[in-house]
Amino acid sequence: MSKRKVKDAPLPLGDCLTEAQQVLRERFCRQQLPDRPEGVEAQHKHLLELLKRTAVHGESNSVLIVGPRGAGKTMLLQCVLRDLLEETEVQKNLLQVHLNGLLQTDDRVALKEITRQLHLENVVGDKVFGSFAENLAFLLEALKKGDRSSSRPVLFILEEFDLFAHHKNQTLLYNLFDVSQSAQAPIAVVGITCRLDVLELLEKRVKSRFSHRQIHLLSSLTFTQYLQRARTQLSLPDNFPDSKFAQEWNEDVTTLCEDKSVEEVLQRHFHSSKDFRSLHMLLMLCLSRVSVAKPTIKPADLLDASRLCLADAKANMLHGLSILELCLIIAMKHLNDVYEGEPFNLQMVHNEFKKFLQRKSNSMYNFDQPVIMKAFEHLQQLELIRPADSSAAKTQREYQLMRLMLDHSQIMEALQKYPQCPTDVKQWAMSAFG
């Protein structure tokens, strides 16, 4: 149906739902930038002024944006760049180089990427440079348009900044900070990291050339704001094609957010992570359950989505283990209880398993030693157990000391959900856990 319909003529329910899902999915996935970042106005103003001095007045600067994952560091920088590029002069002159510590794993790769992003491959050609500094100086020289004052300003953005500190001799960081300090060319270096101790990773010569400007983003979000954010994220905009449907949807969303069970679910998510990306994932799972037969999001949908989001990966892995592997894990747990968390080896686990078999009249669980060894190795591959220390590799396999990487609740939960788990194994587990 045409979206240009008069607002009085409502769209069919199916079309309305499709349109609503499209609008909300775009909002959750594309992470559209807010008109103005909330709660970080001072940091926004500080960073904007700093980058404006480089982009407009040709003054070199360096700054670090520090904060936990999901705090909005990249979003803050993108908002600043968007506001900065509204000026025509900046738009014409400013060059941007985006580097990521996860992708540019050494300085040679980083230099190639800088050359590519500055479109200087043809200028460099087959030239051979004696050092990294010489190469970088040549690149910046190539951007000059006459005298030094008319050089084009370059903005270097280093995501995962702490990983660049692990590069050999920190050559890239040294040269970038050196250029920014010695005013050879107007450049701004912006590092983004989630490590609070990032300055401790820098060598003395690198640290001395850094401006020591840091912008900290520490979430001061309250649960009321978090709840409000969930409500606004699920609400449809005023310009939605069918205003009557949008109004009803928004009323349902308000009712949903006032529900006690929904508040509890959101509170659990808020306490585990204040990251909006995890909230968007939760809301996306709820949205996928909406259909013509069930045109609104119900509290039960949110509860199911929360279970999926907060599912314990280790406990889920236990559901796919064989009965033998499950028995070995129960034997390990029993050993943990008896010896109060001391490490164990395969021989001890096997002896514990034999005790269980002796209590049973039938020999349904009689396995040969190689089969048990294979099951034990499989548990190690799945990282459900791990060697207690590095010297374990030199020891004979049966006597390598191991530690169990699961706790009581994870094992019990897995046993409850394990398909057709034998009753005697469950009883043994119960007795093992006292």
N, C-alpha and C positions, 0 to 999 in steps of 0.2 A: 504493500500500500504506500501511497505517496506520503512523504513526511511533511509536505506543505499543507496538509489538511487543516481546515479551520479548527481551532481549539475546541469548538463546541462539539464537533463530530469526533467521538473518541475512537482510538485505534482498537482493533481486536486484542484480547488479553495476551495471546501468543506473541503478537508483534511488540506489544508494550514490554513484555518480559525480556524478549530478545534484545530490544533497544536498551533496557535498563542494565542487563548483564554486560552489554558491550561498553556502556558508559563507565560502569563500576570496574570492569576488568582493566580498562585503559588506565583508570585512576590507580589501581593496585599494582599493575605491572610496570607501567612506564615511569612511575615516580615523577610526575610533573612537578616542576619547581613551584613553591608557593610564591605569592605576590611579594611577601616579605617574610623572612624567616622569623619564627616565633621564639622568644626567650633568649635570642643571641644578638639582639640589636646592637649592643656595645661592640661585640666582636666584629659584627658586619661593618660597622662604621670605621673601626680601626683598620681592618684589612682593606676596605675600599680606599681609604685615604692613602695607605701605604702603596698600593698598586697604582693609584692615580699619579703619585709623585714619580713613579718610574715611567708610566705610559705617557704622561703629558710633559713633565719637566726633565725627563732623562736622568733621574736620580736612581742609583742602584740600591737595592735592598735585599735582605734575606729574612725569612720568617718561618717558624714551625707552627703547624696547627696540630695540637695534641688532644686526644680524647678517646674514650673507649669505642669499640666497633658499634656502628649504628647510632652514634651521638649526633651525626649530621655534619661531619667535617667537609666531605665532598660537596654536600648540598649547599653549605655556607659559601664555599669557594665558587661554585657554579652561579649562585645568586649574585655574588660580588662581580664576577666576570660579565654576567648579563647586564648589570647596571653600568659597568664600566664601558662596555661596547656600545652603549646608547649614544656616546659622544662620537661624532663623525671623525674627528681627528684621530682618536684612539683606534677606531675601526679600521682606518686606512693604514696606520703605522704599526700597531702592536702585533708581534708574532708570538705564537704560543707553541711550546714544546711540552708534550705530555709523556712522562716516563713512569714506568711501574716496576718496582723492585722484583715483582714476581715474574715479569717478562724479560726485562733487561738484566740478565743475571751476571754479566760482567761489563767492564768499562768499554771493551771493544764493540760489543753489541749495542750498548747505550750510545756510543759515538755514531755508529751507523744510523741508528734511529733518529738522532739529532739532525744528522745530515739530510735524511729523508724528509723529516717534518719541516725543515727550513728550505726544502726544494733546492739544495745545493749540490746534488749528485753530479751534475754536468760541470760545475765549477771545480769540484775536487778532482774529478776524472781519475787518472792513474797516478796522481801525485803521491809520493812517499814522504811521510813525516817522521822526524826523529823521535818525537815524544808526543804524548797525549796533549800536553799544554800547547805545543806548537800547532797541532791539528785544530784544537778548539779556538785558538787565537786566529787562525786562518779563516775558520768559519765565520767568526764574529766580524772579522775585517771585511769579508765579502758582503756583509749586510750594510756597510757604511755607504752613505750617499753623499760623499764629499767630506766636509769637516766632521769632527767628533760629535758636535752638538746635533747634527742631523742624522746620526746613526739611528737605525730602527731599534726601538726597545724590544727585548726578548723576555718573555715570561717562561721560566722553567718550573714545571709542576712535577714534583717527585712523590708519587703515591707509594705507600709502604716504604717510607724514607729509611727506616731502620735497617732494611735489607741492603741498601746501598752502602751502609757502614761496614758490611762484611766483605765488600770488594777489596781486592789486593791493594794495599797502601792507601785506600780511599782516594784514589787519583781523581775520579770524577768530582766528588764532593770538594776536594781541595781546590781544583781548578775553577769550579763554579763560584765558590766562596771568594777565591782570590780575585777573580774578575769583578765580582760584585763589590769588593772592598777597595780595589785599586782604581775603580772608575775607568777601566780601559774601554768599556762599552756599557750602555745602559741596560742592565739585566736585573730581573727580580727572581729570586729563588724561593719557591714556596714548597716546603716539605710537609707531607701529611703522614702522621704516624699514630699508632695506638699505644706506643710504649712511653711511659712517663720518664723512664731513665735514659731516654735516647741520647742525651748529651754525654752520658758516661761512655757511650760506644765510640764517640769521635776521638780521633788522635789529637794530640796537643796542637799540632800545626793547623789542623782543620778547625778545631774549636776556637783557636785564636782569630781566625778569619771570619767566623760566624758572628752575626750581629747580636745573638742571644735574645732576639725577640721571640716570644712564644705566646700563642693564643690558645688558651685552654677551653675546651668544651666539655663540661661535666654536667650530666643531665640532672636538672633540678625539678623534673616532672613529678607532679602529684597524681594520685590515682584519679581524682576528679577530672583533671585535664586529660588523662589517658582515656577515661570513659567518654568524655566529650569528643575526643579525637575519633574514637570508634564510631560514635553516632554520626559525626559529620562525614566520615569516610563512607558510611553505608547509605547516606541520604542522597537523593537525586537532585540535580540542579534545577533552578527555576525555569531554565529555557528548555526543559524536557518536552518533547512533542505533545504528550497527553498530560495536561496539567492536573486533571482529576486523578489519574493513576498515580502521578508523582506525589500528590498530596496524601493519598491513602497510604502509599508506600512509606513515606516519611513518618506518618503517624504510627504505622506498625513498627518502624525502626525505634521510635521513641519509647513505645510500649515495651519492646524487646529489651532495650537498655535499662529499663526500670525494673525488669524481672530480677528477683533475688538470686536465682541459680546462675543467670547470665553474669551478674555482678561478681559472683564467686569465681566463675571461670576466668573472667577478665582479670580479677585480682591475682589469681594464680599465675597468669601469663605476665602480669605487671611485675610481680615479685621475682619471676625467673629471668625476665629480660624486658627492659624498657625500650627495646629496639622496635621501631615501627615496622620494619620489614617482617618480623615474626607476627605482628598484629595483622599485616596485610595478607600473609599466608593463611592465617586463621580465618579471616573474613572471606578470602577467596574460596576456601573449602566450603564455607557456609553457602556462598552464592551459587556454587555448582549444584547444590541440592534443590534449587528453586526450579519448579516446572509449572505447566498449566494446571496440573492436578493439585499442586501445592504451591500457590503463587506468592507465599511470604516466608521469611526466615523465622523458624520457630526456635525456642530455647533448646529443644532436644538436638537440633542441627548443630548448634554451637557447642553443646556438650560432646557430640560425636567428633566434631572437627577438632576439639581440644584434645580428645583422646589420641587422635591420629598425630597431632603436632607434638604432643608430649610423650609419645610412645617410646618405651625404653628399647633401644636397638639391640642391646645385649640380651635382654629377656626375650625379644622376638627371635633372636638367633637360636635360642634353646629349643624353640618349637620344631626346628628342622633337624635336631640331633637324633641319632639312633638311640634305642633303649640302652645299649651298652654304654654309649657316651654319657647318657643321662645318669646311669648308675655310677660311673666313674666320678662324675661331678658331685653326686650325693656323698660318695665315699670321701672325696676331698673335703667337703663341708664338714663331715663328721670328724675328720682329722683336725681341721681348723678349730672345731669346738673343743676337742680333747686337749690339743697342744697349744691352744690359745694363739692361733695365727702364725705359728712357726712354719717354715717351709717344709714341703714334703717331696718324696720322689715316687716314681712309678711303682717300685716294689712295695712301699707302704700302702699306696692306694690299692694295689692288687690284693694285698693281705686283708685290707678292710672289706674289699668286695667279696673275698672268699668267706669271711665270717658271715656275711649276708647269705651266701649260697648254702653254707652249712646248716643254717636255721630252716632251710626249705627242703622239703622232701623230694620234689622233682628237680631235675637238672636242666631246666629249660634255658637257663642263662649260662651254661657251661661254655666258655670260649677258650681257645688256645692262646698261649702267651703272645705269638706274633700278631694275632687279631687285636688283642688288648693294647699292644704297643702301637699299632696303626691308629686305633681310636684315640689314644693319648696324644699322638703326634698331630692328629686332626684338630684336637682341642687347642693345641699350641698354635697351629696355623690360623685358627679363628681368633686367636689372642684372648681366649677365655682363661688360659693359664699362661704364665711367662716365667722365664728363668729367674731365680732369686738373685743371682749375680753373674758377672761376665765370665767368671772362671768355669761356669757350668759346661761350656763347650768342650773342655778338656776331659771331663768326667764321662764314664760309660753311661750310655743313654738311660739305663734303668735306674741309675743312681743320681741323675741330675736333679738338683733341688729346684722346686717350682713353687709359685704362689698362685692362688686362685683369684681371678679378677672379678668375681661376682659376690654379691652379698645375699644374706638370708632371704630378703623379700623378693629379689629377682628370681631366685630358684623356686620359691614357693609359688610365685605367680605363674611361672612357666609350667610347673607341674599341674596347676589347676587347668591351664588352657591346653596342655599337651593332648593331642588327639588319641583317644583310647589308651591312656596310660594305665598299665597294670596296677591293680589295687595293692598288691604286696609291695611294689616299688614305692607307691605313695605312702604306705604305712611305714616302710623303712625310713623314708625321708622325714616323716613326722617324728619318729622316734629319734632320729639323728639330731633333729633340731630341738629336742626336749620339749 
